[in-house]
Amino acid sequence: MTPVRILLVDDHPVVREGYRRLLERQAGFQVCAEAGDAKEAYCAYKDHRPDVAVMDIALPGASGLEAVRHIRQWDGDARVLVFTMHAGPAFALKAFEAGASGYVTKSTEPEDLLTAVRTVAGGGRFLSEDIARAVAADVAINLSPGRESLRAPERVDPDALDLYLRGREAWNKRTEQDVRASIPLFQAAIEKSPGYARAYAALSNTYTTAHGQPLDADYLDPSAIERAHDLGAKAVQLDPNLPMAHAKLGIALALRSRPEEAIAAFERAITLNSNFTDWRFAIPLVFAGQFMRAIEVAEAHMRVDPFYPPFAAFISGFARYMLDQYGDALRLLRSGVLRAPNARFGRAALAATYVRLGQLEEARAQASEVLRIEPTYTIDRTERTLRRFSSPEHAKKYFGDLRKAGLPER
């Protein structure tokens, strides 16, 4: 019988040794690797491809939740069991949103951990009993200042919670098929619990994603942003203390050419949770011409998240391009393109940067990549659809450089 191969992640070597002994005493379990922080966990997962990663979330540097998120982005089928001292439902919900398949507290009996590993390895979900009762009922709690509040105006149906988590699991894979698959799951969660603010916020995010990526007819369709805005506003109405709701509304406001309101929405999210960070806050800052602050926001996120998405580098690089910092812009944009070679915005921003550096051959090569990714791309359509710069001079600079790079006008 092939053993269940386990990656064990905890920052205390003595603790890892104790749990390694517990796990390996069981027939059919093998600890194939260990890690002491999020970066080590990500690398160990890629090197060993375990059946289950048993992950603490209190790690030095980036949290275990970031490790879960990026492991799942690298391997959409990864099975991660969070095993932690944190017994609050807020942590459990965040773990499932990041892509975990199970959540067990360290105060539970050792047999629960063993059962959880078997369940998660077999493709199931597992919650330790103390967490299951709290999460399923969506118990109203208040967290200390600087932490997110999960108080909800109405109880959340357990089936709605499951639908929401399945939707997040699909959306986190970021493929065209999975983004589409997440939409009916979030919609079903709302039907089950019409007051479920998180489901409205998550559904809002699917429409902003669909608007910005050529997935379907929602691509660059203003009605998709209107839908995202309405859903984000509903989430805020249902739970004004939910930072996630304000952030999703902020993204929609930015894409509706209302950067000042978008900035206010993100600032409200930070007021509610001083630890909140989202590189997308840089988007309305760029549209508002606040390029230095956009760089600070994006690069602060990049410092705390070693697995930051390439679009964080793109938006920081673009802000530096707008500030005439072309060398720094080139470095950031190239690093992003290496990780996301089919990102149209990254290629376009890189083309504009090469124009400013006088490297027209390289600029034309990036313009060709834009057309490879999106053969119907035109400057006219993009300029008409994305009239979001507060200053006409900023738009003139960017689109003028795209013309010099050889991208078609119409």
N, C-alpha and C positions, 0 to 999 in steps of 0.2 A: 504493500500500500504506500503510495507516494505521500510523504509527510506534508503538513501545512507549513510553509516557510514564512517566518515572521521577521519583520524588521521592528526592533524595539527602540523607541526614542524617548529618552529622559535625560535631563542635564546632570543627574547625580549618578555616578558610576556604581556606587553601592546599591542604590535602588534598582538600577538595571540588572545588576548581578542577582539580586534577590528574585526579581520577576523572571529572569532567564531560568533560574533553577526551578521555579514553580512551573513554568511553561514546559520545559524540557523533561520534567518528570512524567508528563502526560504522553502516552503513546500517540504517535502521529503528529507531534509538534516539534518544530526545529527552528531555533532562532538563528537565522542566516546572516544577520548583520545588526549592528547597533549604531546609534548616533546620539550626540549630545546637544545639538542645536538644529535649527530649521534648515540651514544650508547643508549641513552634514546629512540630514534626513533626506533632503531632495537628491543629493548626489548618491547616497546609499541606495535609495529606491531605484534610480536609473541603473546603477551598477548591478544590483542583485534581483530586481523585479520580484519582490516577495509576494506571497498570496495575500498577506494582511500586514499592514503597518499599524503597530500599537503605539499611539502618539500622545504624549503629554502636551498640553497647550501652554504651560508656563515654562518657556524656554528663554535663554539669554538671547538678546538681539531680536530678530523677527520671531513672532509667536508661532506656536504649533499650528494655529489656524491658517497662517500664511503658508506654512509648509503643506498643509492639507490642500489648500486651494491650488497651489502650483503643481503638486503631484498630480492632482486631478486634471489640471490643464495639460500636463504632459502625457498622462495616461487616463483617458476618460473612463476606463474600466477598473481603475485602482480601487481597492477596498481598504478603507482606513477606519480604525477603531480608536476613538479618543478615550484615553484612560487618565483621569486627572483628579486632583483634589477639589476642583471647583464644582459645587453641587447646585449652583443656581441655574434655573431654566434659561436664563439669558445666554449663558455660555453654551448650553446644549443646542439651543436654536441657532446660534452663530456657527457652531461646528457643523450642523447639518446643512446650513446655507453654504458653507465652504466646500461641502462635498463629502463629509464623513458619512459612514454607513452605520456607525454605532457610537454610543456614548456611555461610559461606565465610570462611576466615581470610585476613588481609591478606598472609600469607607465601606464598600460592599464586600461580601464574602468572596474569597478566592475562587470559589466554584462559579460565581457569576462572571468573572473575567474569562475563565475557561470556556463557559457556555457562549459568551459573547464572541470570542475568537472563532469558535466553530460556526456560529450563526453567520457572522460577517464573511468568513471564508467561503461559506456555502451560497453566498449571494443575497443573504437576508439583512434585515436591520435589527439593531438591538439597543434597548435603553435599559439601564439599571432601574430597578423598581422605584427608587426614591425620585429619580428624574422623570420617569414615565408619567407618574401621577401629576407632577407639576406642569410638565410641558403639554400633556394632552388636554388639560383643563385651561391652559394659558393663564395660570394664576397671576393675579395682579400683584406686582411687586414694585418696590422703589429701590433703585440702586443709589449708591453714594454719589456725591457730586463728581462730575467728570466721567460717569458711566452712563450707558444708555438706559432709558426707562422703557419697560415693556408693558406698562399699564395699557390695557385695551378697553375701549368702551363696552365691548360685549364679549362674552365667552366665545372661544373659537372651537368649532366642532373638531373632534379628533380626525375625522376624515378630511376636513379642510386643511388641517395641519399637514397631513400626509400628502395631499395633492400639492400643497405649496412646496414642500421639501422635494418632491419628485420634479416639480417645475424648476426649482433652483438647481437640482442635480443635472437636468437636461441643459439648462441655459449655461451653466458653468463650462460645458464642453465647447461652447462657442462655434460649433459647426452650423452650417446653414440648416441642416435637417433638425438639429437639436434645438436651435433657437426657435424654429417654427413649432416644434413639438412642445416647448414650454408654454406657449400661449394658451392652448385649451386647458392645460393643467391649472394655470393661475386663474383662468376664467371659472373653472369648475370649483376651485377653492372659494372664490367670491360668491358663487351661487350657494355653496354650503353655509358660508358665514359672511353675510353681506357687510359686516362691520370690520372685516379683517384688513387692517391698514397695510400690513406688510405685503399681502397679495396684490393690492392695488398698486403699491410702489413698484413691486417686481414686474407687474404687467406693463406699467408705464415704461420701465426700462427696456422691455422687449421692443416697444414701438420706436424708441429713440435709436436702438440698435438697428432695427430694420430700415429706418430712414437713412442711416449713414452707411449701410453696406448693401451692395447689389444682390439682396437675397430674393426679392420678389417685387410686386408692384408698389410696395411702400417705399422703395428706394427714392429718396429726394422728393417724396410726395408730401406737400404741406399738411395734408389731412392726417398723416401719421403723427406728426408733431402735435397737432391739435389734440389728437387722442391721447398722446403721452402726457400732455399738459393737464387735460381733464382728469386723468387717472392719478397723476401726482398730486393735484389739488385735492382730490377726494381722499387720498391717503393722509394728507396733512389735516384735513377736516376731521377725519376719524380719530387720529392720534397725533395731536400737535406736539407731543413730546418724543416723537420717533425721528431721530436724525436722518435715518434712511429715507423717510418720506420727504423731508425738506431737500435732501440732496437730489433725489430723482426729479422733483419739481424744478430744482435749479437747472438741471440739464435741459429739461424741456423749455424752460424760459430762455436759456441761452440760444437754443436752436430756433426760437421764435423771435430772435433779434431784440430781446429785452435783457441785455447784459446786466444792467444795474439791479434789476429785480432778481436775476439769477444769482448775482453776487450776494445779495441780502439773504437769499434762501440758503446758500452754502454757509454763510456766516451764522445763521440761526442753527444749523446742524452742529457747528463747532461750539456754539454757546451751550447747547444741550449736552454735548459730549466733547470735552476738551481733548480727548485722545482721537477724535474723529479725523480721518485723513482720506482724501479722494483726489487723485490727480486730475479728475475732470473738472474740479473747481478752477483749474487753470484756463479752461475753455472760455467762460465768460470774461475772465480777466484779459485774455488776449483780444477778444472782440471789443472790450472797453478801452483798449490801448494801454492797459496796466501791465506792460510786458515784464518789468522787473518783479512785480509781485507774482505774476504767473510763473516765472522761473523759480521763485522761492517756494511756491506751493508744489509745483511738479517735482522739484528736486528734493524737497523735504520728504515727499512720499517715496521717492526713489531710495532715499537713505534708510528709511525704516523698513522698506520692503525689498529685500535683495532679489526677489523674483518679480519686480514691477513689470507691468505690461509694456510692450514696446511703444504704445501710444503715449505713455508718459514721457518717453524720450523724444518722441515726435513733437509734442506740444511745447516742451522746453526748448528743443532745437528751433522750432518755428519762432518762438518768442525771441530767441537770440538772433535769428535772421532779421526780424523786424527791428532789432536794436543795432543792426550792422555788425554784430559779433559773428562774422561768417566762419571763422575758424572753429569756434566752439559749436556753432550751429552744425557745421559739417560733421564734427565728431559725434554729436548726439544723433543726428539723422542717420548717419551711416550705421551706427550701432543698432538703431531701431530696425533699419531695413534688413540687416543681417538676420534678425530674429523674426521679422514679419515681411518676407520678400514680396508678398502680394498685397501689401497695404498701399492703396492708391495715394492717400494723403501724404504718407512718408516719402513716396517716390516723387510726388509733385513738389513738395517742400524742398527736397534734395535738388531737384532740377533748378528751382529758383535760386537756391544757394550757390550752385555751380555757376549760374549766370553772373551773379555778383562777384564771384571770384575770378571771372574771366575765362573759365574753363568750359567753353561752349560745346566742345565735343562730348564731355561728360554730361553736360546739361541735356543735350539731345538724346543721349543714351538713356537717361532717366525718363525723359518724355516718352521715349519708345516703350519703356516699361509701363508707364501709366496707360498707354494705349493697348498694351498686351493684356493688362489687368481688366481694363474697361474699354473695349473697342469703340464704344459710342461716346466717349468722353469729348466734351467741347468746353472751351473757356466760357462761351456765352451762356450755356446752360448752368454751369457751376456758378458763375457770377450772378446770374439772375436768381438762382435758388438760394445762394448763400450770401445774401446782402446783410451781413451781420456786423461788419466793422463799423464802429462808431465814427471813425474818421475816413472820409473818402480817399485821403492820401495813402492810408495803409492798404486799402483795397487796390488802389492804382499801382502801388509798388509790386504787390504780389502777382496780380494778374498780368501786369506788364512784363514781369520776368518770365512768367509761363509762356507768354507769346514769343519772347526771345528764345526760349528753349525749343520752340517749334511745335507746341501743342496747337491743335486746330481751333480756330475761332468758332466755327459752326459746323 
